[in-house]
Amino acid sequence: MVNFVLVAGARLGAWAWDDVVPHLRAAGHGVHPLTLSGLADRRGVPAGQATHVQDIVAEVERQGLRDVVLVGHSYSGIPVGQAAERIGDRLARVVFVDASVPTDGASFVSAWPDGGAAVVASIAENGGFWPPAPAAHFDGEGLTDEQIARLVRGSTPHPGATLTDPAVLAGPLRDLPATYVLCVMPGTEPDDAEPDDDVADLLNSDSWRLVTMDTGHWPMFSQPRELARVLLDAAVE
């Protein structure tokens, strides 16, 4: 038995894993979907990047979890990657689901064009929060209309500081036991179906594995059963 700690991407909360959780629990594992500070049912809680890292570490320590598989989707790969090295021998594996990966001294928006200038401007215009995405943002990602409606309905503004604060890593991320799940829609051009350069470099490590899913960026909605199988397989690597 392992303990999955599931952390969804920007604007989302623990609810985003509702369709994945039953499959993991049916396999006999502990499952702990987590809402980060300032989001979903924790709206109003002030948060920066360090807050989100501590949210994850605190959940592991509060529940006394061991054999932990930390799962970070999209934005949450940044705090999950930092938390993974801070929970020490409690960690079994970290899984990045179509996620950003942290670089010491860099923020989530650092890798965006112009250093994420558009995101930073949007945060400034919206009282320090990145506003929820419109329904059109989810087009072409293998989602049904109902799934898109759930995403739009459940999303909340994302605390801006968590996107612009730098990550802090004590050691090389490549040394962590990790699986990277790359989501690629069928028919995607070959040049667009490869990991980003920073991920590709990490995948050169013997500690990292690559898994590809034929779906869009939100597999917990579009392919929850298949994503659960990927997570279960990663847990025994």
Residue frames relative to the residue before (quaternion, step in Angstrom):
aa qw qx qy qz dx dy dz
M 1.0000 0.0000 0.0000 0.0000 0.00 0.00 0.00
V 0.0898 -0.7577 0.6430 0.0663 3.53 -1.08 0.82
N 0.3647 -0.6990 0.5641 0.2455 3.54 -1.34 0.14
F 0.2105 -0.7791 0.5828 0.0954 3.55 -0.54 1.21
V 0.0833 -0.7415 0.6638 0.0512 3.56 -0.96 0.94
L 0.1343 -0.8412 0.5238 -0.0038 3.55 -0.36 1.34
V 0.0069 -0.8042 0.5926 -0.0449 3.56 -0.72 1.10
A 0.2793 -0.7921 0.5260 0.1336 3.57 -0.53 1.22
G 0.6555 -0.5665 0.3634 0.3425 3.52 -1.33 0.31
A 0.8125 -0.2872 0.1982 0.4669 3.52 -1.37 -0.17
R 0.8430 0.2095 -0.2003 0.4532 3.52 -1.19 0.87
L 0.6732 0.4983 -0.2812 0.4685 3.59 1.27 -0.17
G 0.2531 -0.7569 0.5812 0.1590 3.54 -1.33 0.24
A 0.7941 -0.2925 0.2234 0.4837 3.56 -1.30 -0.29
W 0.5736 0.6291 -0.3625 0.3793 3.58 1.12 -0.69
A 0.5883 0.6178 -0.3680 0.3699 3.60 1.10 -0.63
W 0.6907 0.4746 -0.2696 0.4744 3.60 1.23 -0.42
D 0.3285 0.8049 -0.4619 0.1758 3.61 1.27 0.02
D 0.7175 0.4448 -0.2615 0.4679 3.60 1.01 -0.74
V 0.6461 0.5122 -0.3078 0.4749 3.59 1.28 -0.29
V 0.5976 0.6353 -0.3464 0.3453 3.55 0.98 -0.93
P 0.6799 0.5027 -0.3386 0.4128 3.67 0.72 -0.88
H 0.6409 0.5300 -0.3288 0.4475 3.60 1.03 -0.72
L 0.6645 0.4872 -0.3071 0.4761 3.60 1.00 -0.76
R 0.6666 0.4917 -0.3041 0.4704 3.57 0.97 -0.82
A 0.6220 0.5476 -0.3435 0.4418 3.59 1.05 -0.71
A 0.6599 0.4885 -0.2981 0.4868 3.58 1.23 -0.51
G 0.6105 -0.6238 0.3198 0.3685 3.57 1.30 0.16
H 0.5626 0.6238 -0.3751 0.3920 3.57 1.24 0.26
G 0.5099 -0.5905 0.5176 0.3513 3.53 -1.31 0.31
V 0.0710 -0.8042 0.5900 0.0014 3.57 -0.94 0.88
H 0.0145 -0.8205 0.5667 -0.0733 3.54 -0.71 1.15
P 0.0951 -0.7939 0.5996 0.0352 3.61 0.07 1.23
L 0.1698 -0.8263 0.5365 0.0230 3.55 -0.84 1.01
T 0.2307 -0.7281 0.6278 0.1501 3.54 -1.07 0.82
L 0.3473 -0.7458 0.5342 0.1943 3.57 -0.79 1.01
S 0.6673 -0.5212 0.3591 0.3926 3.56 -1.21 0.55
G 0.8042 0.3028 -0.2385 0.4524 3.54 -1.08 0.86
L 0.7138 0.4350 -0.2314 0.4977 3.58 1.30 -0.15
A 0.8549 0.1432 -0.0850 0.4914 3.55 -1.33 0.41
D 0.8409 -0.0972 0.0923 0.5243 3.60 -0.75 -1.04
R 0.6828 0.4285 -0.2955 0.5127 3.60 1.28 0.03
R 0.2279 0.7787 -0.5420 0.2188 3.57 1.13 0.65
G 0.7468 0.3881 -0.2948 0.4525 3.53 -1.11 0.75
V 0.5885 0.5393 -0.3768 0.4700 3.59 1.26 -0.19
P 0.4206 -0.7154 0.4850 0.2758 3.65 -0.57 1.05
A 0.0322 0.8258 -0.5590 0.0666 3.58 -0.95 0.83
G 0.0534 -0.7199 0.6898 0.0549 3.48 -1.25 0.76
Q 0.7559 -0.3728 0.2572 0.4728 3.57 -1.27 -0.06
A 0.6557 0.5144 -0.3163 0.4532 3.59 0.93 -0.87
T 0.5938 0.5662 -0.3616 0.4428 3.59 1.12 -0.64
H 0.6855 0.4877 -0.2889 0.4570 3.57 0.88 -0.93
V 0.6090 0.5248 -0.3546 0.4774 3.58 1.05 -0.66
Q 0.6897 0.4816 -0.2840 0.4601 3.56 0.88 -0.94
D 0.5522 0.5971 -0.3907 0.4311 3.61 1.12 -0.60
I 0.7016 0.4740 -0.2606 0.4639 3.55 0.90 -1.00
V 0.6576 0.4994 -0.3076 0.4729 3.57 0.88 -0.93
A 0.6659 0.5184 -0.3028 0.4430 3.59 0.92 -0.92
E 0.6253 0.5331 -0.3415 0.4562 3.60 1.03 -0.73
V 0.6537 0.5078 -0.3080 0.4689 3.58 0.94 -0.86
E 0.7150 0.4513 -0.2607 0.4660 3.57 0.85 -0.97
R 0.6386 0.5465 -0.3356 0.4254 3.60 0.95 -0.83
Q 0.7521 0.3724 -0.2040 0.5040 3.56 0.99 -0.83
G 0.4202 -0.7328 0.4497 0.2904 3.57 1.28 0.01
L 0.2593 0.8112 -0.4904 0.1852 3.56 1.09 0.69
R 0.0560 -0.7505 0.6568 0.0472 3.52 -1.22 0.69
D 0.7700 0.2715 -0.2447 0.5229 3.58 -1.27 0.28
V 0.2025 0.8273 -0.4864 0.1948 3.52 0.94 1.03
V 0.1311 -0.7248 0.6711 0.0848 3.52 -1.06 0.90
L 0.1732 -0.7863 0.5888 0.0715 3.57 -0.40 1.25
V 0.0889 -0.8019 0.5908 0.0079 3.56 -0.81 1.04
G 0.0154 -0.8063 0.5906 -0.0299 3.56 -0.69 1.12
H 0.1726 -0.7867 0.5887 0.0688 3.55 -0.83 1.04
S 0.8637 0.0330 -0.0326 0.5018 3.56 -1.06 0.88
Y 0.8380 0.0467 -0.0041 0.5436 3.63 -0.71 -1.04
S 0.6893 0.5434 -0.3025 0.3717 3.57 0.85 -0.96
G 0.4472 0.6553 -0.4687 0.3884 3.57 1.24 0.02
I 0.5995 0.5783 -0.3606 0.4196 3.60 1.11 -0.64
P 0.7447 0.3539 -0.2518 0.5066 3.67 0.64 -0.92
V 0.6127 0.5538 -0.3639 0.4307 3.62 1.02 -0.66
G 0.6518 0.5205 -0.3202 0.4492 3.60 0.93 -0.82
Q 0.6605 0.4852 -0.3040 0.4857 3.57 1.06 -0.71
A 0.6580 0.5135 -0.3081 0.4565 3.56 0.96 -0.88
A 0.5935 0.6069 -0.3619 0.3853 3.59 1.05 -0.77
E 0.7170 0.4260 -0.2711 0.4805 3.59 0.90 -0.81
R 0.6666 0.5244 -0.3025 0.4349 3.60 1.22 -0.35
I 0.6653 0.4909 -0.3289 0.4563 3.60 1.17 -0.22
G 0.4231 -0.7739 0.4165 0.2203 3.55 1.32 0.28
D 0.8417 -0.1901 0.1317 0.4880 3.54 -0.97 -0.87
R 0.4588 0.6449 -0.4694 0.3916 3.59 1.22 0.26
L 0.6324 0.5714 -0.3199 0.4139 3.58 1.19 -0.57
A 0.2099 -0.7409 0.6253 0.1266 3.53 -1.02 0.94
R 0.7709 -0.1868 0.1662 0.5859 3.57 0.91 -0.92
V 0.2248 -0.7251 0.6248 0.1827 3.55 -1.28 0.40
V 0.1359 -0.7881 0.5985 0.0472 3.56 -0.96 0.93
F 0.1725 -0.7730 0.6067 0.0685 3.55 -0.79 1.10
V 0.1521 -0.8102 0.5637 0.0521 3.59 -0.45 1.22
D 0.7867 -0.2672 0.1213 0.5431 3.56 -0.19 1.36
A 0.3769 0.7910 -0.3816 0.2945 3.49 1.13 0.83
S 0.5142 -0.5419 0.5525 0.3696 3.46 -1.42 0.21
V 0.2147 -0.7490 0.6083 0.1512 3.56 -1.17 0.55
P 0.4879 -0.6989 0.4319 0.2948 3.60 -0.93 0.81
T 0.1152 -0.7311 0.6673 0.0834 3.50 -1.29 0.64
D 0.5360 -0.6472 0.4277 0.3331 3.57 -0.79 0.97
G 0.8308 0.2034 -0.1752 0.4876 3.55 -0.82 1.04
A 0.6752 0.4546 -0.2888 0.5040 3.58 1.28 -0.11
S 0.3649 -0.7290 0.5406 0.2078 3.56 -1.19 0.61
F 0.7170 -0.4059 0.3381 0.4548 3.55 -1.32 0.01
V 0.7456 0.4133 -0.2333 0.4679 3.60 0.89 -0.91
S 0.4434 0.7276 -0.4461 0.2739 3.61 1.21 -0.24
A 0.7208 0.4505 -0.2484 0.4646 3.58 1.00 -0.82
W 0.5359 0.6306 -0.4081 0.3854 3.59 1.25 -0.14
P 0.6455 -0.5009 0.3839 0.4303 3.61 -1.18 0.39
D 0.8385 0.0787 -0.1069 0.5285 3.57 -0.97 0.93
G 0.6184 -0.5854 0.3428 0.3968 3.56 1.07 0.71
G 0.6385 -0.5522 0.3249 0.4264 3.54 1.13 0.62
A 0.1721 0.8364 -0.5079 0.1135 3.57 1.16 0.57
A 0.6563 0.5134 -0.3215 0.4499 3.59 0.97 -0.81
V 0.6478 0.5026 -0.3173 0.4765 3.57 1.02 -0.78
V 0.6459 0.5200 -0.3162 0.4609 3.58 0.93 -0.91
A 0.6537 0.5026 -0.3141 0.4706 3.59 0.98 -0.82
S 0.6414 0.5253 -0.3205 0.4582 3.57 0.99 -0.82
I 0.6274 0.5312 -0.3258 0.4670 3.58 1.03 -0.81
A 0.6701 0.5058 -0.2960 0.4555 3.56 0.92 -0.92
E 0.6943 0.4843 -0.2680 0.4601 3.57 1.05 -0.79
N 0.7571 0.3637 -0.1805 0.5118 3.57 1.25 -0.38
G 0.6743 -0.5704 0.2894 0.3690 3.53 0.92 0.97
G 0.7217 -0.4458 0.2459 0.4689 3.57 1.10 0.68
F 0.6727 0.4525 -0.2949 0.5057 3.57 1.27 0.28
W 0.3968 -0.6524 0.5878 0.2672 3.53 -1.27 0.59
P 0.3588 -0.7818 0.4582 0.2240 3.61 -0.40 1.14
P 0.6273 -0.5308 0.4023 0.4036 3.60 -1.20 0.42
A 0.4970 -0.6593 0.4857 0.2872 3.55 -1.19 0.65
P 0.4859 -0.6459 0.4914 0.3246 3.61 -1.11 0.59
A 0.7096 -0.4669 0.3156 0.4230 3.57 -1.27 0.34
A 0.6230 0.5731 -0.3432 0.4070 3.60 1.01 -0.78
H 0.5528 0.6294 -0.3820 0.3902 3.59 1.19 -0.51
F 0.7287 0.4424 -0.2216 0.4734 3.58 1.14 -0.67
D 0.4150 0.7088 -0.4735 0.3179 3.59 1.26 0.08
G 0.8198 0.2683 -0.1942 0.4671 3.56 -1.17 0.65
E 0.5947 0.5848 -0.3539 0.4232 3.59 1.24 0.35
G 0.6025 -0.6052 0.3491 0.3858 3.58 1.20 0.44
L 0.5155 0.6500 -0.3967 0.3930 3.56 1.24 0.44
T 0.4342 -0.6583 0.5411 0.2921 3.56 -1.14 0.63
D 0.6675 -0.4768 0.3723 0.4342 3.56 -1.27 0.23
E 0.6450 0.5232 -0.3228 0.4539 3.58 1.01 -0.79
Q 0.6554 0.5051 -0.3132 0.4660 3.58 0.98 -0.81
I 0.6301 0.5132 -0.3295 0.4806 3.58 1.01 -0.76
A 0.6399 0.5250 -0.3280 0.4553 3.58 0.95 -0.84
R 0.6338 0.5220 -0.3289 0.4665 3.60 1.02 -0.77
L 0.6552 0.5150 -0.3117 0.4564 3.57 0.94 -0.87
V 0.6772 0.4855 -0.2911 0.4700 3.56 0.89 -0.93
R 0.6749 0.5095 -0.2898 0.4483 3.57 0.91 -0.94
G 0.7547 0.4236 -0.2195 0.4503 3.59 0.94 -0.84
S 0.5583 0.6342 -0.3890 0.3671 3.59 1.19 -0.42
T 0.1128 -0.7719 0.6224 0.0636 3.54 -1.17 0.68
P 0.6370 -0.5089 0.3829 0.4344 3.63 -1.15 0.37
H 0.3358 -0.7660 0.5256 0.1557 3.55 -0.99 0.93
P 0.5124 -0.6588 0.4483 0.3200 3.64 -0.81 0.94
G 0.4451 -0.7606 0.4106 0.2340 3.54 -0.51 1.22
A 0.6248 0.5690 -0.3515 0.4030 3.59 0.99 -0.77
T 0.6114 0.5613 -0.3628 0.4237 3.60 1.08 -0.60
L 0.6788 0.4894 -0.2760 0.4729 3.57 1.20 -0.52
T 0.7600 0.3807 -0.1876 0.4922 3.57 1.16 -0.58
D 0.5514 0.5862 -0.4057 0.4333 3.60 1.22 -0.25
P 0.4788 -0.6818 0.4675 0.2954 3.62 -1.02 0.71
A 0.4803 -0.6263 0.5323 0.3062 3.52 -1.24 0.55
V 0.1866 -0.7591 0.6143 0.1075 3.54 -1.25 0.56
L 0.0156 -0.8036 0.5935 -0.0427 3.56 -0.54 1.23
A 0.3712 -0.7388 0.5221 0.2093 3.55 -0.97 0.91
G 0.8103 0.0978 -0.0206 0.5774 3.58 1.12 -0.64
P 0.6995 -0.4586 0.3275 0.4394 3.59 -1.26 0.03
L 0.4688 -0.6837 0.4886 0.2722 3.56 -0.85 0.98
R 0.6032 0.5984 -0.3464 0.3975 3.57 1.11 -0.66
D 0.6242 0.5525 -0.3413 0.4344 3.60 1.22 -0.35
L 0.5762 0.5914 -0.3859 0.4115 3.61 1.21 -0.27
P 0.4579 -0.6300 0.5305 0.3348 3.61 -1.11 0.56
A 0.1181 0.8406 -0.5036 0.1606 3.56 -0.34 1.22
T 0.1596 -0.7268 0.6581 0.1152 3.50 -1.33 0.54
Y 0.1580 -0.7661 0.6152 0.0983 3.55 -0.95 0.89
V 0.1862 -0.7783 0.5951 0.0746 3.56 -0.76 1.13
L 0.1283 -0.8007 0.5845 0.0280 3.55 -0.46 1.25
C 0.1932 -0.7894 0.5765 0.0851 3.57 -0.70 1.11
V 0.0378 0.8056 -0.5833 0.0967 3.55 -0.63 1.16
M 0.3661 -0.7357 0.5261 0.2190 3.57 -0.63 1.09
P 0.5493 -0.5997 0.4567 0.3605 3.62 -0.98 0.75
G 0.7702 0.3293 -0.2579 0.4815 3.54 -0.97 0.88
T 0.4511 0.6833 -0.4569 0.3477 3.58 1.27 -0.01
E 0.5455 -0.6143 0.4591 0.3381 3.57 -1.03 0.80
P 0.6083 -0.6057 0.3659 0.3594 3.62 -0.93 0.88
D 0.6597 0.5197 -0.3204 0.4383 3.59 0.94 -0.82
D 0.7054 0.4370 -0.2543 0.4968 3.59 1.19 -0.51
A 0.6417 0.5389 -0.3062 0.4518 3.58 1.30 -0.02
E 0.5653 0.5765 -0.3868 0.4455 3.56 1.21 0.50
P 0.5851 -0.5684 0.4267 0.3906 3.62 -1.12 0.49
D 0.5886 -0.5390 0.4582 0.3911 3.56 -1.24 0.44
D 0.6877 -0.5150 0.3189 0.4001 3.56 -1.21 0.51
D 0.6637 0.5074 -0.3291 0.4402 3.60 0.93 -0.84
V 0.6536 0.4872 -0.3104 0.4889 3.58 1.07 -0.73
A 0.6290 0.5435 -0.3353 0.4433 3.58 0.95 -0.85
D 0.6395 0.5179 -0.3277 0.4641 3.58 1.01 -0.75
L 0.6577 0.5054 -0.3084 0.4657 3.60 0.96 -0.84
L 0.6501 0.5379 -0.3115 0.4371 3.57 1.06 -0.74
N 0.5424 0.5925 -0.4058 0.4359 3.57 1.27 -0.08
S 0.5663 0.5946 -0.3784 0.4273 3.57 1.29 -0.26
D 0.5361 -0.6245 0.4661 0.3246 3.56 -1.12 0.65
S 0.6402 0.5555 -0.3166 0.4258 3.60 1.23 -0.41
W 0.7038 0.4651 -0.2456 0.4776 3.57 1.25 -0.37
R 0.1250 -0.7679 0.6254 0.0602 3.56 -1.19 0.71
L 0.2593 -0.7501 0.5890 0.1525 3.57 -1.18 0.63
V 0.0212 -0.7536 0.6570 -0.0007 3.54 -1.06 0.91
T 0.1906 -0.7850 0.5806 0.1017 3.57 -0.95 0.86
M 0.1337 -0.7671 0.6234 0.0713 3.55 -1.05 0.87
D 0.3809 -0.7321 0.5238 0.2111 3.57 -0.98 0.91
T 0.5473 0.5611 -0.4281 0.4498 3.53 0.44 1.26
G 0.6334 -0.5582 0.3879 0.3697 3.53 -1.33 0.01
H 0.8146 -0.3682 0.2179 0.3917 3.51 -1.41 -0.15
W 0.7398 0.3544 -0.2130 0.5308 3.62 1.21 -0.31
P 0.0164 -0.8607 0.5088 0.0091 3.63 0.60 1.10
M 0.5635 0.5949 -0.4034 0.4072 3.62 1.14 -0.36
F 0.6810 0.4050 -0.2720 0.5461 3.57 1.33 -0.27
S 0.7476 0.4349 -0.2353 0.4433 3.57 0.77 -1.04
Q 0.8092 0.0355 0.0094 0.5864 3.61 1.05 -0.75
P 0.0172 -0.8593 0.5110 0.0135 3.63 0.62 1.04
R 0.6513 0.5071 -0.3314 0.4570 3.59 0.95 -0.79
E 0.6706 0.4971 -0.2942 0.4655 3.56 0.94 -0.90
L 0.6392 0.5120 -0.3281 0.4708 3.59 1.02 -0.75
A 0.6209 0.5338 -0.3436 0.4599 3.59 0.98 -0.78
R 0.6442 0.5147 -0.3235 0.4641 3.59 0.96 -0.81
V 0.6266 0.5237 -0.3342 0.4705 3.60 1.00 -0.78
L 0.6682 0.5000 -0.2987 0.4630 3.58 0.92 -0.89
L 0.6482 0.5150 -0.3137 0.4650 3.58 0.98 -0.83
D 0.6520 0.5045 -0.3121 0.4722 3.57 1.00 -0.81
A 0.6454 0.5278 -0.3182 0.4513 3.57 0.99 -0.85
A 0.6352 0.5713 -0.3279 0.4033 3.56 1.03 -0.78
V 0.7433 0.3842 -0.2273 0.4982 3.60 1.11 -0.52
E 0.4238 0.7002 -0.4771 0.3201 3.62 1.20 0.18
